[in-house]
Amino acid sequence: MLWTVLVRERVVGSLVCETGRWRLSWFDGADERLASYAGPIDGDVDSLAATLSRRLGATVRLDSLPV
């Protein structure tokens, strides 16, 4: 499973789940408030988006991509 992490329609990172392991990666230029996130990633994508939005003070959206 693969999601893009978007802020203001700009892709700033990705969320990947492979064999039950979750990995959040940030692209160059991602805001440090997002890139420094070290909290839990447990598969609740909506909750993660809400948490990241609060950290940033702007809407963060996670969009699922077909793999």
N, C-alpha and C positions, 0 to 999 in steps of 0.2 A: 504494500500500500504506500502511496506517495501523495503528499500534499505540498502545495506551494504556500509560503507565508507572504502575505501581501499587506502593504501599508500604502494607502493612497494610490492603489492600483499598480504599485511597483513591487516586483518580487524581490524580497530581501532575504529569503531563506527557504529551507525545505524541512519537511518532517517525513521520516521514513519509518515503516514498521516491517522488519524482516524476521521471520521465525520467532515472533513474539517479542522482539527487542525493538525499542523505540529510540530513534536518533534524530535530534534537532540540529541542523547545520545552518550557519549564517553565511551570507555572501558578502564580498567586499562592499563596504559602505553601509552595512546594517547599523542601525543606531545601537550605541553601546548599552543602552538600557535593555534592549532585547538580547544582544549578544552575550550579556553577562548573566542571563537567566540560568539558574542552576537548580531550579525546582523540579518537582516530579513530572514525569510524562507517563501517563498510565493508559492512554487510549481514549480519554475523554477530550476529544478535539475541541468541542464547544467551550469547555471549561478552560482549556489551555489558551484558546483565542481570547477569552474574557480576561484571564490573568495577564497575558501579554499586553492587551489593550490598556489595562489599568497601569501597568509599568510604564508604558509609553505615553499615556495620556492622549491616545488617538486610537481609532479603530484598527485592529489587526484582524485579518481574515485568513482562514486556512481553507484553501480550495483543493478538493480531491482531484487527482489526475488518474486517468486509466493507465494501467501498466501492462 
